[in-house]
Amino acid sequence: MDRITSVFGVANSSPPHASWPGPKDPDDDHLFVAAKRCGARYVVSQNTADFPPIVASRSSYDGVEYLTYENMLRMIGRTQTELLQYW
C-alpha cells in the first residue's frame, strides 16, 4: 500500500503550486498542479478555453505548456493514423 500511496501522492492538488491568475475554470487547477508536481512539461487537452494566456504563440505558464491533441501530434511528428496503427 505504501507504494501506491507514494505514486498517487504526486498528484496531490494542495499548494504550493498555484495556476495562472485570471479567468479560468477552477476545476482544472488540479491538472496544472499535478503537472508541476511530477515535472511534466506538457498538458494535453481539448479544453482550450481554460488554457493559460497565449504568450509568444504558446499557451504556457511556469514551465508547463498546454497543447491540443492535434498540436501534440504535430510536435512529435506523427499523424493520428500513424498512432492508431499501434492500438
C-alpha positions in Angstrom: 0.0 0.0 0.0 2.9 2.4 0.7 4.0 2.1 -3.0 0.5 3.1 -4.2 0.3 5.9 -1.8 3.7 7.4 -2.8 2.8 7.2 -6.6 -0.6 8.8 -6.2 0.8 11.4 -3.8 2.5 13.1 -6.8 -0.9 14.3 -8.0 -1.8 15.9 -4.7 -3.5 19.2 -5.6 -2.6 21.1 -2.5 -0.3 24.2 -2.6 2.5 25.4 -3.2 1.8 25.4 -6.9 -0.9 27.9 -8.0 -2.1 28.2 -11.5 -2.0 31.4 -13.5 -4.1 34.4 -12.5 -7.1 35.4 -14.5 -10.3 33.8 -15.7 -10.2 30.0 -15.9 -12.1 27.0 -14.7 -11.0 26.4 -11.1 -12.0 22.8 -11.5 -9.0 22.5 -13.9 -6.4 23.7 -11.4 -5.6 20.2 -10.4 -4.2 19.5 -13.9 -1.6 22.3 -13.6 -0.7 21.3 -10.0 -0.2 17.7 -10.9 1.9 18.6 -13.9 4.2 20.8 -11.7 4.5 18.2 -9.0 5.5 15.4 -11.4 7.8 17.6 -13.5 5.7 17.4 -16.7 6.4 19.9 -19.4 3.0 19.5 -21.2 -0.7 19.1 -20.5 -2.7 17.8 -23.5 -6.3 18.8 -23.6 -9.0 19.9 -26.0 -10.4 22.4 -23.4 -8.6 25.4 -24.9 -11.0 27.9 -23.3 -9.2 27.2 -20.0 -5.6 27.2 -21.3 -3.2 29.8 -19.9 -2.9 33.1 -21.8 -1.0 32.9 -25.1 2.4 34.4 -24.9 4.8 34.2 -27.9 2.3 31.9 -29.7 2.3 29.4 -26.8 -0.2 28.7 -24.0 2.2 28.1 -21.2 2.7 29.1 -17.6 5.5 28.4 -15.2 7.2 25.9 -17.4 4.1 23.9 -18.4 2.8 24.2 -21.9 -0.8 23.3 -22.8 -1.3 21.6 -26.1 -4.3 20.3 -28.0 -4.2 16.7 -29.2 -3.5 17.9 -32.8 -0.7 20.1 -31.7 0.9 17.4 -29.6 0.8 15.0 -32.7 2.4 17.7 -34.8 5.1 18.3 -32.2 6.1 14.7 -32.2 5.9 14.4 -35.9 3.1 11.9 -36.1 -0.4 11.7 -37.5 -3.4 10.2 -35.8 -3.5 7.5 -38.5 0.1 6.6 -37.7 -0.5 6.4 -34.0 -3.7 4.3 -34.3 -1.8 1.5 -36.0 -0.2 0.8 -32.7 -3.5 0.4 -30.8 
